[in-house]
Amino acid sequence: MLRLEKRPNPSKFWLYATPVVAVVMTMIVGGMLFAFMGKNPVEVIRTIFWDPMFGEFAFYLRGQLLVKAGPLILIAIGLSLGFRAGIWNIGAEGQYIMGAICGAAVGLAVYPTESRLIYPAMVIAGALGGWAWGMIPAILKTRFNTNEILVSLMLVYVAQTILAKASTGFLKNPEGMGFPGSRNFSSYPAAANPELVAGTGIHWGVVAAFAVAIVGWVLLSRHIIGFQIKLSGQAPRAARFHGVNPSRLVVLCMGISGALAGLAGLFEVTGPAGQITIDFNVGYGFTAIIVAFLGRLNPIGIVFAGILMALTYVGGEMAATNLGLPAAAIQVFQGMLLFFLLGVDVLTNFRIRTAILGVK
């Protein structure tokens, strides 16, 4: 008979081994799933994890890995600050959408004006859009003690409704022959997010993601705010005795995570996506939750976790194209990663003990 026994202190071994074990278990069980679907599991796993890095088109695909990882890293770092403090922002997808809408609206409002100030203004508007959307659950929590999980999650559906209205209404391309969607930013240089390295797709969003990772690491490891965030998550009573204001921390963490999600949306809509459409959001805000925990809520770990998750996107698209694998199977595969991560993570704080039946 098995039972869980609370560890006196978290296991450092399992703290770092959990992501590795979760990835290995995902590969094994995912391989069984692919075999059940009639696919060669070794070939599918190789296509997902090996070919994008070392295959025939590796140079181009490595750039695409960074392009896919950029928004995940940006959003996950913002979420990790709140998660460390015990503040659960589950609505980054909505903040991502609102950042894209607000940033795009600024650029389209002055079309076809050409100025170097337009794109910086769009970046600021994108960050403010995400920040404002994150402030709604923050203010409701600090003023009325609402649950930030439910409020931030419900706001995702509100943002999706606004996105649909923007695509078919106030941001719709007047020259689009009646089709939903905004103007394409690739044809508006002043508002476009250009490719920085030819043939890779790498844009300013990738640069911002790595810059934010460095700033996030410094903030958590060298700044008093980082100390307060970690203290609030580990020992809330001690944090209050230390003078940490819980309401101020909620507003700070929700604001930062919202702003970073908004930036991710802005870089995506002016870069790879190219325009506001009804289906612009592809789940980055939710996937970033997996990335944050896979990276152990550490900015540097999140960078590697973001690249790993990007592998499942790029490699999954290759598997769908080359091997006829359904897109839903890749989504299940990604979900397995979070499932095993959370399951194995139990061993960080608990150890498994055996007990003889009938003996207490």
NUBADREN-297556 format. One record per atom (N, C-alpha, C): residue in one letter; y negated, x negated, z. Coordinates in steps of 0.02 Angstrom, whole numbers, padded with zeros to 5 digits, always signed. Layout:
AYXZ
...
REM end
This chain:
M+00059-00043+00000
M+00000+00000+00000
M-00062-00045+00000
L-00109-00029-00042
L-00169-00070-00049
L-00229-00036-00017
R-00272-00077+00012
R-00334-00050+00040
R-00389-00102+00031
L-00451-00079+00033
L-00509-00123+00027
L-00536-00141+00096
E-00550-00203+00105
E-00578-00227+00169
E-00646-00259+00156
K-00696-00237+00193
K-00764-00262+00185
K-00767-00337+00200
R-00796-00376+00155
R-00806-00447+00168
R-00865-00457+00215
P-00862-00507+00260
P-00920-00521+00303
P-00981-00543+00263
N-00968-00579+00207
N-01022-00601+00162
N-00998-00593+00091
P-01043-00577+00045
P-01023-00571-00026
P-00989-00635-00051
S-00939-00626-00092
S-00902-00683-00120
S-00942-00715-00177
K-00958-00780-00169
K-00994-00815-00221
K-00950-00823-00283
F-00885-00831-00272
F-00840-00839-00329
F-00841-00777-00374
W-00831-00718-00343
W-00828-00657-00382
W-00897-00637-00408
L-00950-00661-00376
L-01017-00647-00400
L-01026-00673-00471
Y-00999-00733-00484
Y-01007-00764-00550
Y-00946-00751-00595
A-00887-00739-00564
A-00827-00728-00604
A-00823-00658-00632
T-00856-00610-00599
T-00852-00540-00620
T-00869-00530-00694
P-00926-00555-00719
P-00941-00543-00790
P-00888-00571-00837
V-00862-00631-00820
V-00811-00662-00863
V-00747-00620-00864
V-00725-00600-00804
V-00664-00559-00799
V-00674-00492-00834
A-00733-00462-00827
A-00747-00398-00860
A-00744-00404-00936
V-00770-00459-00963
V-00768-00470-01036
V-00696-00478-01059
V-00658-00518-01022
V-00587-00530-01042
V-00548-00464-01039
M-00557-00425-00986
M-00521-00361-00980
M-00542-00313-01035
T-00607-00315-01054
T-00631-00272-01108
T-00597-00291-01174
M-00590-00356-01185
M-00556-00378-01246
M-00484-00355-01248
I-00449-00361-01190
I-00378-00343-01187
I-00368-00268-01198
V-00404-00228-01159
V-00396-00155-01164
V-00425-00130-01231
G-00480-00160-01252
G-00508-00142-01317
G-00460-00157-01374
G-00426-00215-01368
G-00376-00232-01418
G-00319-00181-01421
M-00299-00157-01361
M-00248-00105-01359
M-00272-00041-01393
L-00336-00024-01383
L-00365+00035-01415
L-00365+00027-01491
F-00385-00032-01515
F-00388-00044-01587
F-00317-00042-01617
A-00268-00069-01580
A-00198-00067-01603
A-00174+00005-01608
F-00192+00046-01560
F-00173+00117-01560
F-00203+00153-01621
M-00261+00128-01643
M-00295+00158-01701
M-00267+00131-01767
G-00218+00086-01762
G-00187+00059-01822
G-00222-00002-01850
K-00266-00033-01811
K-00301-00093-01832
K-00270-00155-01800
N-00277-00211-01832
N-00254-00274-01804
N-00302-00295-01748
P-00282-00293-01684
P-00328-00307-01629
P-00358-00377-01632
V-00317-00426-01652
V-00341-00495-01655
V-00396-00500-01709
E-00385-00468-01765
E-00434-00470-01819
E-00499-00435-01799
V-00493-00379-01764
V-00553-00342-01743
V-00593-00383-01692
I-00559-00410-01642
I-00593-00451-01591
I-00626-00512-01623
R-00591-00543-01671
R-00619-00601-01705
R-00681-00581-01745
T-00678-00523-01778
T-00735-00500-01817
T-00796-00487-01773
I-00783-00459-01714
I-00838-00441-01669
I-00868-00502-01635
F-00827-00547-01610
F-00852-00601-01567
F-00856-00669-01602
W-00818-00680-01655
W-00816-00746-01685
W-00857-00751-01750
D-00845-00704-01795
D-00877-00708-01861
D-00953-00709-01859
P-00987-00670-01816
P-01060-00674-01816
P-01087-00743-01796
M-01048-00782-01759
M-01071-00848-01736
M-01048-00904-01782
F-00988-00898-01809
F-00959-00955-01846
F-00929-00935-01914
G-00942-00874-01935
G-00914-00850-01998
G-00953-00874-02058
E-00937-00844-02116
E-00966-00865-02180
E-01041-00855-02182
F-01066-00801-02151
F-01138-00786-02154
F-01171-00798-02085
A-01146-00849-02051
A-01167-00861-01981
A-01242-00873-01975
F-01273-00908-02023
F-01344-00924-02016
F-01386-00861-02013
Y-01373-00816-02058
Y-01409-00752-02058
Y-01392-00710-01997
L-01327-00707-01980
L-01304-00664-01926
L-01328-00689-01858
R-01335-00755-01850
R-01361-00781-01786
R-01432-00756-01775
G-01471-00754-01829
G-01538-00727-01823
G-01536-00654-01805
Q-01490-00617-01834
Q-01483-00546-01818
Q-01461-00535-01746
L-01421-00581-01720
L-01402-00578-01649
L-01463-00580-01605
L-01509-00626-01620
L-01570-00632-01580
L-01614-00571-01588
V-01616-00544-01649
V-01656-00484-01662
V-01629-00425-01621
K-01563-00417-01619
K-01532-00364-01579
K-01539-00376-01504
A-01535-00440-01485
A-01538-00457-01414
A-01609-00451-01386
G-01660-00461-01429
G-01730-00461-01405
G-01748-00399-01364
P-01742-00338-01392
P-01761-00279-01352
P-01716-00269-01291
L-01652-00287-01296
L-01608-00281-01239
L-01630-00325-01181
I-01650-00387-01198
I-01672-00434-01147
I-01737-00411-01115
L-01785-00390-01157
L-01849-00367-01131
L-01840-00309-01083
I-01801-00259-01103
I-01792-00200-01061
I-01752-00217-00998
A-01699-00256-01006
A-01655-00272-00950
A-01690-00312-00896
I-01734-00358-00915
I-01771-00397-00865
I-01816-00351-00824
G-01849-00304-00858
G-01891-00257-00821
G-01850-00214-00774
L-01792-00190-00797
L-01749-00150-00755
L-01723-00189-00696
S-01706-00253-00707
S-01676-00294-00655
S-01722-00302-00595
L-01787-00304-00606
L-01834-00310-00550
L-01828-00250-00504
G-01827-00190-00533
G-01820-00130-00493
G-01752-00125-00461
F-01699-00141-00499
F-01631-00137-00471
F-01624-00183-00411
R-01654-00242-00414
R-01650-00289-00358
R-01684-00260-00296
A-01736-00220-00307
A-01773-00191-00251
A-01746-00123-00229
G-01692-00100-00262
G-01665-00035-00246
G-01702+00023-00277
I-01737+00008-00333
I-01775+00059-00369
I-01741+00070-00436
W-01716+00130-00448
W-01670+00143-00503
W-01704+00179-00561
N-01730+00140-00606
N-01761+00167-00667
N-01707+00174-00720
I-01685+00235-00733
I-01633+00248-00782
I-01664+00274-00847
G-01730+00279-00849
G-01763+00309-00907
G-01798+00261-00953
A-01772+00199-00957
A-01805+00150-01001
A-01804+00171-01074
E-01754+00211-01093
E-01751+00235-01162
E-01813+00277-01179
G-01836+00318-01132
G-01896+00357-01143
G-01958+00314-01146
Q-01961+00263-01103
Q-02018+00217-01103
Q-02020+00176-01167
Y-01961+00158-01192
Y-01955+00123-01256
Y-01983+00166-01313
I-01965+00230-01313
I-01989+00276-01365
I-02064+00285-01361
M-02091+00295-01301
M-02162+00307-01293
M-02203+00246-01311
G-02177+00186-01295
G-02211+00125-01315
G-02216+00120-01390
A-02162+00138-01425
A-02162+00136-01498
A-02211+00186-01527
I-02212+00246-01499
I-02257+00298-01524
I-02330+00278-01514
C-02347+00256-01453
C-02417+00238-01437
C-02440+00179-01479
G-02398+00127-01484
G-02417+00069-01524
G-02425+00086-01598
A-02377+00126-01624
A-02380+00145-01694
A-02441+00189-01708
A-02458+00232-01660
A-02515+00277-01670
A-02580+00238-01677
V-02587+00184-01638
V-02648+00143-01643
V-02654+00112-01712
G-02598+00084-01737
G-02600+00053-01803
G-02612+00103-01859
L-02579+00161-01855
L-02587+00211-01908
L-02654+00245-01906
A-02686+00245-01847
A-02752+00278-01841
A-02805+00242-01882
V-02797+00177-01893
V-02849+00139-01930
V-02825+00120-02000
Y-02767+00147-02022
Y-02743+00132-02089
Y-02795+00152-02141
P-02809+00112-02192
P-02778+00048-02212
P-02821-00012-02194
T-02856-00010-02138
T-02900-00065-02117
T-02860-00129-02108
E-02888-00185-02130
E-02856-00250-02120
E-02896-00290-02070
S-02865-00307-02014
S-02899-00347-01963
S-02846-00381-01920
R-02860-00442-01897
R-02814-00478-01854
R-02809-00447-01784
L-02856-00403-01768
L-02856-00372-01702
L-02811-00311-01697
I-02789-00286-01755
I-02750-00224-01754
I-02683-00233-01719
Y-02646-00285-01737
Y-02580-00292-01707
Y-02583-00307-01632
P-02628-00352-01609
P-02635-00360-01536
P-02652-00295-01500
A-02694-00253-01532
A-02711-00188-01502
A-02649-00144-01498
M-02607-00147-01549
M-02545-00108-01549
M-02497-00131-01494
V-02494-00197-01484
V-02451-00224-01431
V-02474-00199-01363
I-02539-00201-01351
I-02566-00176-01288
I-02552-00102-01279
A-02562-00064-01334
A-02550+00008-01331
A-02476+00023-01318
G-02432-00016-01348
G-02360-00007-01336
G-02341-00018-01264
A-02368-00073-01235
A-02354-00088-01165
A-02382-00034-01119
L-02442-00011-01134
L-02474+00042-01093
L-02436+00108-01099
G-02411+00123-01159
G-02372+00185-01168
G-02309+00185-01125
G-02273+00129-01126
G-02213+00125-01084
G-02230+00125-01010
W-02285+00090-00993
W-02308+00087-00923
W-02325+00158-00898
A-02363+00195-00938
A-02384+00262-00917
A-02323+00308-00908
W-02273+00302-00952
W-02213+00343-00945
W-02173+00323-00883
G-02175+00259-00866
G-02141+00237-00805
G-02178+00257-00742
M-02243+00268-00748
M-02283+00287-00689
M-02268+00358-00666
I-02244+00400-00711
I-02231+00470-00691
I-02178+00474-00636
P-02118+00445-00646
P-02070+00446-00590
P-02093+00405-00530
A-02132+00352-00542
A-02156+00310-00487
A-02203+00350-00441
I-02251+00385-00471
I-02299+00423-00432
I-02265+00482-00397
L-02220+00516-00433
L-02185+00572-00403
L-02142+00549-00344
K-02114+00490-00349
K-02073+00464-00293
K-02117+00446-00233
T-02172+00411-00246
T-02214+00388-00191
T-02253+00445-00158
R-02271+00496-00197
R-02311+00551-00170
R-02269+00609-00144
F-02213+00624-00179
F-02174+00683-00162
F-02101+00667-00146
N-02085+00602-00144
N-02017+00579-00126
N-01964+00608-00172
T-01979+00615-00236
T-01929+00638-00284
T-01880+00581-00300
N-01826+00599-00331
N-01775+00549-00350
N-01794+00518-00417
E-01807+00453-00417
E-01830+00420-00479
E-01775+00418-00531
I-01711+00420-00511
I-01656+00421-00559
I-01660+00483-00603
L-01664+00541-00570
L-01665+00604-00607
L-01728+00612-00648
V-01785+00596-00618
V-01849+00606-00653
V-01853+00561-00714
S-01838+00497-00706
S-01843+00450-00763
S-01793+00469-00817
L-01733+00492-00798
L-01683+00511-00848
L-01705+00574-00886
M-01731+00624-00850
M-01753+00686-00884
M-01811+00672-00931
L-01852+00624-00914
L-01909+00607-00957
L-01888+00577-01024
V-01825+00551-01027
V-01800+00526-01091
V-01798+00583-01142
Y-01775+00642-01121
Y-01769+00698-01166
Y-01838+00725-01186
V-01886+00720-01141
V-01955+00738-01159
V-01981+00690-01212
A-01969+00626-01202
A-01991+00575-01250
A-01959+00586-01318
Q-01895+00604-01319
Q-01861+00617-01383
Q-01891+00677-01419
T-01913+00727-01381
T-01946+00784-01411
T-02014+00764-01441
I-02051+00722-01405
I-02115+00697-01431
I-02103+00655-01493
L-02049+00615-01493
L-02032+00574-01552
L-02020+00619-01613
A-01982+00673-01603
A-01969+00718-01658
A-02034+00750-01684
K-02078+00768-01638
K-02143+00797-01657
K-02186+00746-01694
A-02184+00683-01672
A-02222+00630-01705
A-02197+00619-01776
S-02130+00620-01784
S-02101+00607-01850
S-02115+00663-01900
T-02119+00723-01875
T-02129+00781-01920
T-02200+00809-01917
G-02241+00780-01872
G-02307+00808-01863
G-02363+00757-01864
F-02387+00738-01805
F-02450+00701-01801
F-02446+00629-01827
L-02387+00599-01835
L-02381+00532-01865
L-02345+00533-01932
K-02332+00592-01958
K-02296+00598-02021
K-02336+00568-02079
N-02301+00533-02123
N-02333+00502-02180
N-02358+00556-02229
P-02424+00560-02239
P-02451+00611-02284
P-02430+00601-02357
E-02406+00540-02372
E-02384+00525-02440
E-02308+00521-02443
G-02274+00549-02394
G-02201+00543-02390
G-02162+00598-02425
M-02194+00636-02468
M-02159+00688-02507
M-02125+00739-02462
G-02154+00751-02402
G-02126+00801-02358
G-02070+00777-02312
F-02047+00715-02321
F-01993+00690-02279
F-02021+00670-02211
P-01982+00680-02157
P-02006+00660-02090
P-02010+00584-02084
G-02055+00561-02042
G-02063+00489-02031
G-02133+00467-02047
S-02154+00413-02014
S-02221+00387-02023
S-02224+00341-02084
R-02283+00314-02097
R-02289+00263-02148
R-02246+00203-02128
N-02223+00165-02177
N-02184+00106-02164
N-02230+00047-02151
F-02220+00014-02094
F-02266-00040-02075
F-02257-00102-02118
S-02201-00108-02154
S-02192-00166-02197
S-02242-00167-02254
S-02270-00108-02271
S-02320-00104-02324
S-02391-00105-02296
Y-02397-00118-02231
Y-02463-00121-02198
Y-02466-00187-02158
P-02481-00243-02191
P-02476-00309-02161
P-02512-00317-02094
A-02569-00285-02086
A-02608-00293-02024
A-02571-00264-01964
A-02524-00218-01975
A-02489-00185-01920
A-02414-00201-01919
A-02394-00251-01959
A-02322-00266-01965
A-02303-00324-01918
N-02240-00325-01899
N-02211-00378-01858
N-02172-00423-01905
P-02202-00477-01929
P-02172-00516-01984
P-02113-00559-01962
E-02073-00578-02011
E-02018-00624-02000
E-02046-00694-01990
L-02027-00726-01935
L-02055-00792-01919
L-02015-00849-01950
V-01950-00839-01958
V-01907-00890-01988
V-01872-00857-02048
A-01887-00881-02107
A-01862-00849-02168
A-01786-00843-02167
G-01762-00784-02184
G-01690-00774-02190
G-01654-00756-02126
T-01690-00753-02069
T-01657-00739-02005
T-01676-00671-01976
G-01735-00646-01994
G-01759-00583-01966
G-01794-00591-01899
I-01795-00652-01872
I-01826-00665-01807
I-01900-00649-01810
H-01925-00609-01761
H-01995-00588-01760
H-02024-00601-01690
W-02086-00577-01680
W-02121-00590-01617
W-02086-00559-01557
G-02047-00507-01566
G-02012-00477-01511
G-01960-00524-01480
V-01929-00565-01522
V-01880-00614-01497
V-01916-00667-01456
V-01973-00690-01481
V-02012-00740-01444
V-02034-00712-01377
A-02058-00649-01377
A-02080-00617-01315
A-02022-00610-01265
A-01962-00595-01290
A-01904-00587-01245
A-01890-00651-01207
F-01889-00707-01242
F-01874-00770-01209
F-01931-00792-01163
A-01992-00777-01183
A-02050-00793-01140
A-02047-00752-01076
V-02031-00688-01082
V-02026-00645-01023
V-01969-00668-00977
A-01914-00693-01007
A-01858-00717-00967
A-01881-00776-00923
I-01921-00820-00951
I-01945-00878-00912
I-01992-00854-00857
V-02038-00809-00875
V-02086-00783-00825
V-02048-00746-00770
G-01997-00706-00790
G-01958-00669-00741
G-01922-00715-00693
W-01894-00770-00719
W-01859-00818-00675
W-01908-00849-00626
V-01966-00868-00650
V-02017-00898-00605
V-02039-00847-00553
L-02049-00785-00574
L-02071-00732-00528
L-02020-00722-00472
L-01956-00720-00489
L-01905-00706-00439
L-01889-00766-00395
S-01896-00825-00422
S-01876-00884-00384
S-01933-00924-00353
R-01995-00912-00376
R-02050-00954-00352
R-02110-00914-00326
H-02110-00849-00334
H-02169-00809-00316
H-02155-00763-00258
I-02206-00748-00219
I-02199-00706-00160
I-02176-00635-00179
I-02197-00612-00238
I-02176-00545-00261
I-02100-00543-00271
G-02073-00597-00300
G-02002-00601-00309
G-01964-00600-00243
F-01992-00634-00193
F-01962-00634-00126
F-01963-00564-00097
Q-02018-00528-00105
Q-02024-00461-00079
Q-01975-00413-00114
I-01966-00422-00179
I-01920-00381-00217
I-01849-00390-00192
K-01828-00453-00185
K-01760-00467-00162
K-01750-00445-00089
L-01801-00455-00047
L-01795-00435+00023
L-01790-00359+00029
S-01828-00323-00011
S-01826-00249-00008
S-01758-00222-00028
G-01726-00255-00076
G-01660-00232-00097
G-01605-00249-00048
Q-01611-00307-00015
Q-01558-00330+00030
Q-01567-00305+00101
A-01629-00299+00124
A-01642-00278+00193
A-01707-00239+00196
P-01705-00174+00180
P-01767-00133+00178
P-01806-00134+00243
R-01772-00131+00300
R-01808-00131+00365
R-01843-00197+00376
A-01809-00252+00361
A-01840-00317+00368
A-01900-00324+00322
A-01895-00295+00262
A-01951-00298+00216
A-02012-00262+00244
R-02001-00204+00276
R-02058-00168+00306
R-02089-00208+00363
F-02047-00240+00403
F-02073-00282+00457
F-02111-00342+00430
H-02091-00363+00369
H-02125-00420+00338
H-02191-00400+00306
G-02206-00335+00306
G-02269-00312+00278
G-02265-00288+00207
V-02204-00279+00181
V-02196-00255+00112
V-02210-00180+00110
N-02253-00159+00065
N-02270-00088+00057
N-02221-00058+00007
P-02175-00014+00029
P-02124+00014-00017
P-02155+00052-00076
S-02207+00090-00064
S-02238+00129-00118
S-02268+00083-00170
R-02301+00031-00147
R-02332-00016-00194
R-02279-00051-00236
L-02222-00066-00204
L-02168-00100-00239
L-02137-00054-00292
V-02131+00010-00277
V-02105+00059-00325
V-02150+00061-00386
V-02215+00066-00375
V-02263+00070-00430
V-02262+00005-00471
L-02257-00052-00437
L-02255-00116-00472
L-02193-00123-00516
C-02135-00110-00487
C-02072-00119-00524
C-02066-00069-00581
M-02083-00006-00568
M-02079+00044-00621
M-02130+00030-00676
G-02188+00005-00656
G-02239-00012-00706
G-02218-00070-00750
I-02190-00123-00720
I-02169-00181-00759
I-02112-00162-00806
S-02062-00126-00780
S-02005-00107-00822
S-02027-00061-00878
G-02073-00015-00863
G-02098+00030-00915
G-02136-00007-00969
A-02178-00055-00948
A-02218-00093-00996
A-02174-00136-01041
L-02122-00168-01012
L-02078-00209-01053
L-02037-00167-01101
A-02015-00108-01078
A-01979-00063-01123
A-02025-00039-01180
G-02088-00025-01163
G-02136-00006-01214
G-02148-00061-01265
L-02152-00123-01241
L-02159-00180-01287
L-02099-00185-01334
A-02039-00176-01305
A-01979-00179-01347
A-01983-00126-01402
G-02006-00066-01384
G-02012-00013-01434
G-02063-00029-01488
L-02118-00058-01468
L-02171-00076-01516
L-02147-00130-01564
F-02114-00183-01538
F-02089-00236-01581
F-02036-00210-01629
E-01996-00162-01606
E-01942-00135-01647
E-01970-00091-01703
V-02019-00048-01687
V-02044-00001-01737
V-02086-00037-01790
T-02118-00092-01772
T-02157-00129-01821
T-02117-00184-01855
G-02055-00194-01833
G-02013-00246-01862
G-01952-00217-01896
P-01893-00222-01864
P-01830-00200-01897
P-01830-00127-01918
A-01854-00082-01874
A-01853-00010-01891
A-01904+00005-01946
G-01964-00022-01939
G-02014-00015-01992
G-02057+00047-01989
Q-02034+00100-01956
Q-02072+00162-01953
Q-02046+00207-01896
I-02088+00255-01878
I-02068+00306-01830
I-02025+00358-01866
T-01964+00368-01843
T-01920+00419-01871
T-01889+00459-01814
I-01858+00515-01832
I-01827+00558-01781
I-01773+00521-01743
D-01735+00479-01778
D-01680+00443-01747
D-01698+00369-01734
F-01762+00356-01720
F-01785+00288-01709
F-01748+00255-01650
N-01741+00291-01595
N-01708+00262-01536
N-01633+00258-01547
V-01606+00200-01532
V-01534+00187-01544
V-01497+00172-01479
G-01527+00189-01422
G-01492+00179-01359
G-01504+00113-01324
Y-01554+00075-01347
Y-01567+00010-01316
Y-01582+00018-01241
G-01618+00071-01223
G-01638+00080-01153
G-01579+00091-01107
F-01526+00124-01132
F-01466+00134-01092
F-01421+00073-01093
T-01415+00041-01152
T-01373-00018-01157
T-01401-00075-01114
A-01467-00076-01106
A-01498-00129-01066
A-01476-00126-00992
I-01454-00068-00970
I-01429-00062-00901
I-01366-00105-00894
I-01321-00101-00945
I-01261-00142-00946
I-01281-00216-00946
V-01330-00233-00989
V-01352-00303-00995
V-01379-00329-00928
A-01418-00287-00894
A-01447-00308-00830
A-01393-00326-00779
F-01342-00283-00774
F-01289-00296-00725
F-01242-00351-00748
L-01230-00355-00813
L-01188-00408-00840
L-01220-00476-00827
G-01286-00478-00829
G-01323-00539-00815
G-01337-00551-00741
R-01306-00510-00698
R-01313-00516-00625
R-01385-00509-00602
L-01424-00470-00638
L-01495-00457-00621
L-01535-00521-00618
N-01512-00571-00654
N-01547-00636-00657
N-01574-00644-00727
P-01639-00660-00735
P-01668-00664-00803
P-01631-00711-00850
I-01609-00769-00824
I-01573-00815-00868
I-01504-00786-00886
G-01471-00757-00837
G-01407-00725-00852
G-01415-00667-00900
I-01470-00632-00896
I-01483-00575-00941
I-01491-00599-01013
V-01519-00658-01023
V-01525-00685-01091
V-01457-00692-01123
F-01410-00722-01086
F-01342-00731-01113
F-01306-00664-01120
A-01317-00619-01071
A-01286-00553-01075
A-01313-00514-01135
G-01378-00520-01147
G-01408-00486-01204
G-01379-00510-01271
I-01369-00576-01276
I-01339-00604-01337
I-01266-00580-01344
L-01230-00578-01287
L-01161-00553-01290
L-01158-00481-01312
M-01203-00439-01285
M-01204-00369-01305
M-01225-00362-01377
A-01271-00406-01400
A-01291-00404-01470
A-01232-00420-01515
L-01186-00462-01491
L-01126-00477-01529
L-01086-00414-01543
T-01083-00370-01493
T-01045-00308-01503
T-01079-00263-01554
Y-01146-00267-01559
Y-01182-00228-01609
Y-01170-00257-01679
V-01186-00321-01687
V-01180-00352-01753
V-01107-00356-01774
G-01064-00381-01729
G-00993-00385-01745
G-00962-00316-01755
G-00986-00267-01717
G-00961-00199-01725
G-00979-00170-01793
E-01039-00185-01817
E-01059-00162-01883
E-01016-00195-01937
M-01000-00260-01926
M-00956-00295-01974
M-00886-00264-01973
A-00861-00249-01913
A-00794-00220-01907
A-00792-00151-01940
A-00846-00112-01931
A-00849-00046-01962
A-00850-00051-02038
T-00886-00100-02064
T-00893-00108-02136
T-00831-00139-02168
N-00806-00193-02137
N-00751-00232-02168
N-00682-00205-02150
L-00675-00175-02091
L-00609-00154-02068
L-00602-00078-02062
G-00656-00042-02077
G-00653+00031-02074
G-00648+00058-02004
L-00675+00022-01955
L-00672+00044-01886
L-00727+00096-01872
P-00711+00153-01842
P-00763+00203-01828
P-00816+00177-01781
A-00878+00199-01791
A-00933+00177-01748
A-00921+00199-01676
A-00889+00256-01667
A-00876+00281-01599
A-00830+00234-01561
A-00785+00200-01596
A-00740+00152-01563
A-00779+00094-01534
I-00831+00072-01569
I-00873+00017-01544
I-00911+00040-01482
Q-00934+00102-01482
Q-00969+00128-01424
Q-00923+00132-01363
V-00861+00152-01375
V-00811+00153-01321
V-00800+00082-01295
F-00796+00035-01341
F-00786-00035-01324
F-00843-00060-01279
Q-00905-00042-01297
Q-00962-00061-01256
Q-00959-00027-01187
G-00938+00036-01186
G-00932+00071-01123
G-00880+00040-01077
M-00826+00015-01107
M-00775-00019-01068
M-00804-00079-01030
L-00850-00113-01062
L-00879-00172-01031
L-00914-00154-00966
L-00952-00100-00966
L-00985-00077-00904
L-00934-00053-00854
F-00883-00017-00877
F-00831+00009-00832
F-00796-00048-00795
F-00774-00098-00832
F-00739-00154-00800
F-00787-00196-00758
L-00849-00201-00780
L-00898-00239-00741
L-00907-00208-00672
L-00917-00143-00670
L-00926-00108-00607
L-00862-00109-00565
G-00805-00103-00599
G-00742-00103-00563
G-00726-00169-00530
V-00733-00223-00568
V-00718-00290-00541
V-00771-00311-00490
D-00832-00285-00498
D-00886-00304-00452
D-00872-00283-00380
V-00826-00236-00371
V-00808-00215-00303
V-00782-00275-00264
L-00749-00322-00299
L-00719-00379-00265
L-00772-00427-00237
T-00835-00418-00258
T-00887-00461-00231
T-00899-00445-00157
N-00894-00382-00138
N-00908-00361-00069
N-00846-00339-00031
F-00790-00331-00067
F-00728-00310-00034
F-00670-00354-00056
R-00621-00362-00013
R-00559-00396-00031
R-00502-00346-00027
I-00452-00357-00069
I-00394-00313-00071
I-00344-00337-00019
R-00322-00291+00023
R-00271-00306+00075
R-00210-00262+00063
T-00152-00287+00082
T-00091-00247+00078
T-00072-00225+00148
A-00044-00165+00153
A-00023-00139+00218
A+00046-00107+00209
I+00090-00118+00259
I+00156-00088+00258
I+00151-00015+00274
L+00185+00027+00235
L+00183+00099+00246
L+00205+00116+00318
G+00166+00158+00350
G+00182+00180+00417
G+00155+00135+00472
V+00125+00077+00452
V+00097+00031+00501
V+00022+00029+00492
K-00016+00041+00546
K-00088+00040+00541
K-00114-00030+00550
REM end
